[in-house]
């Protein structure tokens, strides 16, 4: 089954998942030439190891809590917190609690 992404003008629900969080998979919400937006779901204790995005990005914590390793330091993000990372900034994310993040990547041209 092909994954569908939101079309221009289509409403997207990014409210907290609550009890459904543990059964929800990460998913891409918007994909366009220079933009990708996805909901990243990470269960407590799980890690997204050190990696780089192919563009500048924002991470917005929608629910739960994560630790972000970037710029040589660790920061905690909780619901309502957002951070910006420059193009290709190495980073890792660890879930301290079940969490969902809204990730927006401004893709660079290759």
C-alpha positions as CSV (number, residue, x, y, z in Angstrom):
1,X,0.0,0.0,0.0
2,X,1.5,3.4,-1.0
3,X,1.8,6.0,1.7
4,X,-0.2,9.1,1.1
5,X,1.0,12.5,2.2
6,X,-1.0,15.6,2.8
7,X,-1.8,17.8,-0.2
8,X,-1.5,21.5,-0.2
9,X,-4.4,23.0,1.9
10,X,-5.3,19.7,3.6
11,X,-5.6,19.7,7.4
12,X,-3.2,17.5,9.4
13,X,-3.9,16.3,12.9
14,X,-0.7,16.7,15.1
15,X,-2.4,16.6,18.5
16,X,-0.9,14.4,21.1
17,X,-1.6,10.7,20.6
18,X,-2.2,9.9,24.3
19,X,-3.0,6.2,24.9
20,X,-2.6,5.4,21.2
21,X,1.1,6.5,21.2
22,X,2.6,3.1,21.8
23,X,0.6,1.6,18.9
24,X,1.4,4.4,16.5
25,X,4.3,4.3,14.0
26,X,6.4,7.2,12.9
27,X,5.0,8.6,9.6
28,X,5.7,11.2,7.0
29,X,2.9,13.8,6.9
30,X,4.2,16.1,4.1
31,X,6.7,15.5,1.4
32,X,7.5,18.2,-1.2
33,X,10.5,19.2,-3.2
34,X,12.2,21.1,-0.4
35,X,10.2,20.2,2.7
36,X,9.5,17.1,4.7
37,X,7.4,17.0,7.9
38,X,6.9,13.8,9.9
39,X,5.7,12.7,13.3
40,X,8.5,10.7,15.0
41,X,7.3,8.3,17.7
42,X,9.9,7.0,20.1
43,X,9.0,4.7,23.0
44,X,10.7,5.2,26.4
45,X,14.2,3.8,26.5
46,X,14.6,3.8,22.7
47,X,17.2,5.8,20.9
48,X,17.6,7.3,17.4
49,X,21.4,7.1,17.2
50,X,23.7,9.9,16.0
51,X,22.8,11.0,12.5
52,X,22.6,14.0,10.2
53,X,19.6,15.4,8.3
54,X,19.9,16.5,4.7
55,X,18.9,20.1,5.6
56,X,18.1,22.4,8.5
57,X,15.4,21.1,10.8
58,X,13.2,21.7,13.8
59,X,12.2,19.2,16.4
60,X,9.0,20.0,18.4
61,X,8.1,17.8,21.3
62,X,4.3,17.1,21.1
63,X,4.1,14.8,24.1
64,X,6.4,12.9,26.5
65,X,10.0,13.7,27.0
66,X,13.3,13.1,25.1
67,X,16.9,14.0,25.5
68,X,18.6,15.6,22.5
69,X,22.4,15.3,22.0
70,X,23.6,18.1,19.7
71,X,26.3,20.8,19.7
72,X,28.3,18.9,22.3
73,X,25.6,19.0,24.9
74,X,22.4,17.2,26.1
75,X,19.1,19.0,26.4
76,X,15.7,17.8,27.6
77,X,12.7,18.5,25.4
78,X,9.2,18.2,26.9
79,X,5.8,18.8,25.4
80,X,5.8,22.4,24.0
81,X,9.6,22.6,23.6
82,X,11.1,23.1,20.1
83,X,14.7,23.2,18.9
84,X,16.3,24.3,15.6
85,X,19.4,22.4,14.2
86,X,21.4,23.8,11.3
87,X,21.9,21.8,8.1
88,X,23.6,18.5,8.7
89,X,24.1,19.1,12.4
90,X,24.9,15.6,14.0
91,X,22.3,14.7,16.7
92,X,20.8,11.8,18.6
93,X,17.5,11.5,20.4
94,X,16.7,9.3,23.4
95,X,13.1,8.9,24.8
96,X,13.0,9.4,28.5
97,X,9.2,8.8,28.3
98,X,7.0,7.6,25.4
99,X,7.1,10.6,23.1
100,X,6.1,12.0,19.8
101,X,7.9,14.7,18.0
102,X,7.0,16.9,15.0
103,X,10.1,17.1,12.8
104,X,10.3,19.6,9.9
105,X,13.2,19.4,7.5
106,X,14.0,22.1,5.0
107,X,15.7,19.8,2.4
108,X,18.7,21.2,0.6
109,X,19.2,20.9,-3.1
110,X,21.6,18.3,-4.3
